[in-house]
């Protein structure tokens, strides 16, 4: 599915602003910290807030299509107080929960604590000179 076909008018960003995530993303994009690709048990992820988005049919179709290609949208997580916090993509998180998927594709920014149900892979810098491709969006 072409991502440009998703009706963005119904996607409301009512989730609270997470300044710490913004700070980490800025550091990651400047290659000041490394990121780690990981598979994370859905139970090991703690949302930053209790925000639950309304999932549109277009987004649901997009997510399911990406999942069928083994490229579901990754969640960007960060460690805080021994937990992995998610605050970047409540839409994808909600779909992972709705579909009862046990392992979530993630990118962990910065620290990577030992947590049950977290399987860390390679470390990367993701700045402008990185060869890591997180997601390709077709024109």
C-alpha positions as CSV (number, residue, x, y, z in Angstrom):
1,X,0.0,0.0,0.0
2,X,1.2,3.5,-0.8
3,X,1.5,5.3,2.5
4,X,0.3,8.5,0.8
5,X,-3.1,6.8,0.4
6,X,-3.8,6.9,4.2
7,X,-6.3,9.5,5.2
8,X,-4.3,11.7,7.6
9,X,-7.3,14.0,8.4
10,X,-8.6,11.5,10.9
11,X,-5.3,10.8,12.6
12,X,-5.2,13.1,15.6
13,X,-2.1,13.6,17.6
14,X,-3.6,13.9,21.0
15,X,-0.8,12.0,22.7
16,X,1.2,14.0,25.2
17,X,4.5,15.5,24.2
18,X,7.5,13.5,25.4
19,X,10.4,16.0,25.6
20,X,12.8,13.3,26.6
21,X,12.1,11.2,23.5
22,X,12.5,14.3,21.4
23,X,15.9,14.9,23.0
24,X,17.0,11.3,22.4
25,X,15.8,11.4,18.8
26,X,17.7,14.6,18.2
27,X,20.9,13.0,19.7
28,X,20.4,9.9,17.6
29,X,20.0,11.9,14.4
30,X,23.2,13.8,15.2
31,X,25.0,10.5,15.8
32,X,25.6,11.4,19.5
33,X,24.1,8.2,20.7
34,X,23.7,4.7,19.2
35,X,20.4,2.9,18.6
36,X,19.8,-0.8,18.8
37,X,17.4,-2.9,16.7
38,X,15.5,-5.2,19.0
39,X,12.5,-7.5,19.2
40,X,10.6,-6.7,22.3
41,X,7.8,-8.6,24.0
42,X,4.7,-6.4,23.9
43,X,4.5,-6.9,27.7
44,X,7.9,-5.4,28.2
45,X,6.8,-2.1,26.6
46,X,5.3,0.6,28.8
47,X,3.4,3.5,27.0
48,X,4.4,7.0,28.1
49,X,0.7,7.8,28.6
50,X,-2.7,6.1,28.5
51,X,-3.5,7.7,25.2
52,X,-5.4,5.3,22.9
53,X,-5.9,6.4,19.3
54,X,-8.8,5.7,17.0
55,X,-7.5,3.5,14.3
56,X,-8.8,4.3,10.8
57,X,-9.5,1.6,8.2
58,X,-6.8,3.1,6.1
59,X,-4.2,2.8,8.8
60,X,-5.3,-0.7,9.8
61,X,-5.0,-1.8,6.1
62,X,-1.6,-0.2,5.9
63,X,-0.3,-1.9,9.1
64,X,-1.7,-5.3,8.1
65,X,-0.1,-5.0,4.6
66,X,3.3,-4.0,6.1
67,X,3.0,-6.9,8.6
68,X,2.3,-9.3,5.7
69,X,5.6,-8.2,4.1
70,X,7.4,-8.6,7.5
71,X,8.0,-4.9,7.6
72,X,5.6,-3.6,10.3
73,X,6.2,-0.1,11.6
74,X,8.9,-0.2,14.3
75,X,8.4,1.4,17.6
76,X,11.1,3.8,18.9
77,X,11.7,3.0,22.6
78,X,14.0,4.4,25.3
79,X,15.0,3.0,28.7
80,X,13.9,4.7,31.8
81,X,13.9,3.3,35.4
82,X,14.6,-0.2,34.0
83,X,11.7,-0.2,31.6
84,X,11.3,0.5,27.8
85,X,9.1,3.4,27.2
86,X,7.1,4.0,24.0
87,X,5.7,7.4,23.1
88,X,6.3,7.8,19.4
89,X,3.7,5.7,17.6
90,X,0.6,4.9,19.5
91,X,-1.1,3.9,16.3
92,X,1.3,1.0,15.6
93,X,1.4,0.1,19.3
94,X,-2.4,-0.2,19.3
95,X,-2.3,-2.4,16.2
96,X,0.4,-4.7,17.8
97,X,-1.9,-5.0,20.8
98,X,-5.1,-5.5,18.8
99,X,-3.6,-8.2,16.7
100,X,-2.2,-9.9,19.8
101,X,1.4,-9.9,18.4
102,X,3.8,-11.1,21.0
103,X,7.0,-9.6,19.6
104,X,7.4,-6.0,18.4
105,X,10.0,-4.7,16.0
106,X,11.7,-1.8,17.7
107,X,14.5,0.7,17.7
108,X,15.9,1.4,21.2
109,X,17.5,4.8,21.5
110,X,20.5,5.0,23.8
111,X,20.7,2.7,26.9
112,X,19.6,-0.9,26.6
113,X,19.0,-2.5,30.0
114,X,18.6,-6.2,30.6
115,X,14.9,-6.8,30.5
116,X,13.0,-10.1,30.3
117,X,11.5,-10.4,26.8
118,X,13.9,-8.0,25.1
119,X,16.1,-9.4,22.4
120,X,18.8,-6.8,21.3
121,X,20.5,-7.0,17.9
122,X,23.0,-4.7,16.3
123,X,23.9,-1.2,17.4
124,X,23.8,1.6,14.8
125,X,24.2,5.3,14.4
126,X,21.2,6.6,12.4
127,X,22.4,10.1,11.5
128,X,22.6,11.5,8.0
129,X,25.6,9.5,7.1
130,X,24.2,6.2,8.3
131,X,23.7,3.3,5.9
132,X,20.9,2.0,8.1
133,X,17.5,2.2,6.3
134,X,14.7,2.2,8.9
135,X,11.8,2.4,6.4
136,X,11.6,3.0,2.7
137,X,8.6,5.1,1.7
138,X,7.8,4.8,-2.0
139,X,6.8,7.8,-4.1
